[in-house]
């Protein structure tokens, strides 16, 4: 009869009680509401007492509601790679305050807007402080079961890996265990993993952990999505199409005049057509005509189609700015309205390169299961790809997006796209 590996009581709890309390959503909401709103309310009591009850109650409800909504957004987004950073605080909190403000205006409710602005600024500082402090507590200490695939694990700001020499924690505290569950593990290691699970210590497969760290899905085989299918959610596809149309139409007064200014600038900068129209491959492998502002010389493809490279001499002076700011993508709003593209999705590729990559990269065609987008997961995580090796990494990002196809990933892409526009990340 085999003996179960000894796991002391203090090792069974993968997080301390005060860590769960301090970093939990309920505690952050209660303490944040008290510090951000109730204390100032007491300091400003004379002003509050002079107001009508409706004005004060609506203001307080709006502040607490916007703060709770921002916490909810942050908690949902932080499970994805690259989302647990201070750079996402401002756009995420801004989105929550914008939605609540829009509701207030639609309902025509009286509100103290200077209090509302104060609450927004305070929530940004409070949420940023929570993430800054949480980095110390949220660094996951993970025990690694030795195998060929787990040897490549490297510690990050959020994960600390320790390879076990034997089926025992050796008196240390760990938050989880990672192993290659498809490898041939000895009976001792199998019993160790089983009893770790029984003692509420999570056991992760190396594949899932790699995906959560890198934001990429290996393309040596197809992988089902979160719904257990290779097909993305049809319901969200329909909702996504509706959201695309609404956003494009609502923002039309902003981007249409901007397009006219860019068109005039291109005409003055270099000879040639303003628009660059090219055949690309879309959803289901169907070809369509994509529209972009011309950022290269008018004779850039006289020697054939080539992928853009860093320092590409074919790009005009104005074209470099357009690519860096992504303004060259503005005409694709018409592709979105037409239904050829979405605002978010894998970037559409040229037909000649699709044929090449289908021969070189396994399951390349699977990226065409969703509509291509103006921006996407690969663009905000990696940037443009200039050769087959970079394209392979890009496809791994695309597969991650398809596997996690959801509103939350799209929201995270929007937030990271703002960073790309401001910094020019990945432009060529």
Residue pairs with C-beta under 8 A, 6 or more apart in sequence:
2 187
2 191
4 191
4 195
5 167
5 168
5 188
5 191
5 192
5 195
6 168
7 169
7 195
7 196
7 199
7 201
8 171
10 173
11 169
11 171
11 172
11 173
11 174
11 199
11 201
12 199
12 200
12 201
13 200
14 174
14 175
14 176
14 200
14 201
14 202
15 175
19 137
21 27
22 133
22 134
22 137
23 130
23 134
23 137
23 138
25 71
25 72
25 75
28 71
28 130
29 67
29 68
29 71
32 67
32 71
32 123
32 126
33 64
33 67
35 126
36 63
36 67
36 119
36 122
36 123
36 126
37 60
37 63
37 64
37 67
37 119
40 115
40 118
41 48
41 60
48 56
51 112
52 110
54 109
54 110
55 110
55 111
55 112
56 112
58 104
58 109
58 110
58 111
59 111
59 112
59 115
59 116
62 100
62 101
62 104
62 111
62 116
63 115
63 116
63 119
65 100
66 96
66 97
66 99
66 100
66 101
66 116
66 119
66 120
66 123
67 96
67 119
67 123
69 96
69 99
69 100
70 92
70 93
70 95
70 96
70 97
70 123
70 127
71 127
73 92
73 95
73 96
73 411
74 88
74 89
74 92
74 127
74 131
76 408
77 83
77 88
77 92
77 408
77 411
77 412
77 415
78 84
79 212
80 215
80 404
80 408
80 409
80 412
81 212
81 213
81 214
81 215
81 381
82 215
82 381
82 412
82 416
83 412
84 131
84 135
84 138
84 158
85 131
86 128
86 131
86 132
87 419
88 412
88 415
88 416
89 124
89 127
89 128
89 131
90 124
91 414
91 415
91 418
92 127
92 415
93 120
93 123
93 124
93 127
94 120
95 411
97 116
97 119
97 120
97 123
101 116
104 111
135 157
135 158
138 158
139 157
139 158
139 159
139 160
140 158
140 159
140 160
140 175
140 176
141 160
141 162
141 172
141 173
141 174
141 175
142 159
142 160
142 161
142 162
142 174
142 175
142 176
142 177
142 178
142 204
142 209
143 162
143 164
143 169
143 172
143 174
143 176
143 177
143 178
144 150
144 153
144 161
144 162
144 163
144 164
144 177
144 178
144 179
145 164
145 177
145 178
145 179
145 180
145 185
145 189
145 192
145 193
146 163
146 164
146 165
147 179
147 180
147 183
147 185
147 206
148 180
148 183
149 180
149 183
149 206
150 163
150 178
150 179
150 180
150 206
153 161
153 178
153 206
153 209
154 161
155 161
156 213
159 213
161 178
162 172
162 174
164 170
167 188
167 189
167 191
167 192
168 192
174 201
175 201
175 202
176 201
176 202
176 203
176 204
177 193
177 196
177 201
177 202
177 203
177 204
178 203
178 204
178 205
178 206
178 209
179 185
179 189
179 193
179 203
179 204
179 205
179 206
180 205
180 206
181 203
181 205
181 206
182 205
185 193
193 203
196 203
197 203
207 218
210 216
210 218
211 217
211 400
211 403
214 396
215 377
215 381
215 397
215 400
216 393
216 396
216 397
216 399
216 400
217 223
217 396
217 399
217 400
217 403
218 396
219 361
219 362
219 363
219 364
219 392
219 395
219 396
219 399
220 362
221 362
221 363
222 230
222 363
222 366
223 399
223 403
224 230
224 403
225 231
225 232
225 233
225 402
225 403
225 404
225 405
226 403
226 404
226 405
226 406
227 233
230 366
230 369
231 369
232 369
232 370
232 402
232 405
233 405
233 406
236 405
236 406
236 407
237 370
237 371
239 407
240 342
240 344
240 407
240 410
241 339
241 342
243 343
244 336
244 342
244 343
245 336
245 337
247 343
248 333
248 336
248 337
248 343
249 337
255 330
255 333
258 327
258 330
259 330
259 331
262 293
262 322
262 327
262 330
263 274
263 293
265 318
266 274
266 293
266 294
266 318
266 322
267 274
269 316
269 317
269 318
270 297
270 298
270 316
270 317
270 318
271 298
272 294
272 297
272 298
273 294
273 298
274 293
274 294
275 291
275 292
275 293
275 294
275 331
276 291
276 292
276 293
276 294
276 295
276 296
277 289
277 290
277 291
277 292
278 289
278 290
278 292
278 350
279 287
279 288
279 289
279 290
279 350
279 351
280 287
280 288
280 289
280 290
280 348
280 349
280 350
280 351
280 372
281 287
281 348
281 349
281 350
281 351
281 354
281 368
282 288
282 340
282 341
282 348
282 368
282 371
282 372
283 368
283 369
283 370
283 371
283 372
284 368
284 369
285 365
285 368
287 351
288 335
288 340
288 341
288 348
289 340
290 332
290 335
290 340
290 341
290 348
291 331
291 332
291 334
291 335
292 328
292 329
292 331
292 332
293 322
293 327
293 328
293 329
293 330
293 331
294 316
294 319
294 328
295 315
295 316
295 318
295 319
295 320
295 322
295 323
295 328
296 312
296 314
296 315
296 316
296 319
297 314
297 316
300 314
305 350
305 352
305 353
307 353
307 385
307 386
307 387
308 315
308 384
308 386
308 428
309 386
309 428
310 386
310 428
312 428
315 323
319 328
320 427
321 327
322 328
323 427
323 428
324 424
324 427
325 421
325 424
326 375
326 417
326 420
326 421
326 427
329 374
329 375
332 341
332 374
333 374
335 341
336 342
336 343
336 374
340 371
340 372
341 348
341 371
341 372
341 373
341 374
342 370
342 371
342 372
342 373
342 374
343 373
343 374
343 375
344 373
344 374
344 375
344 376
344 410
344 413
344 414
345 370
345 371
345 372
345 373
345 376
345 401
346 367
346 370
346 372
346 373
346 376
346 377
346 378
346 398
346 401
346 402
347 372
347 373
347 376
347 378
347 379
348 372
349 357
353 391
354 364
354 365
356 388
357 364
357 388
357 391
357 395
358 364
358 365
360 388
361 388
361 391
361 392
361 395
363 399
364 395
366 399
366 402
367 395
367 398
367 399
367 402
369 402
370 401
370 402
370 405
375 413
375 414
375 417
375 420
376 397
376 398
376 401
376 413
377 397
377 398
377 400
377 401
377 409
377 413
378 385
378 394
378 395
378 397
378 398
378 401
379 417
379 420
379 426
380 413
380 416
380 417
380 419
380 420
380 425
380 426
381 397
381 416
382 390
382 393
382 394
382 397
382 426
383 425
383 426
383 427
383 428
384 426
384 427
384 428
385 391
385 393
385 394
386 428
401 409
401 413
419 425
420 426
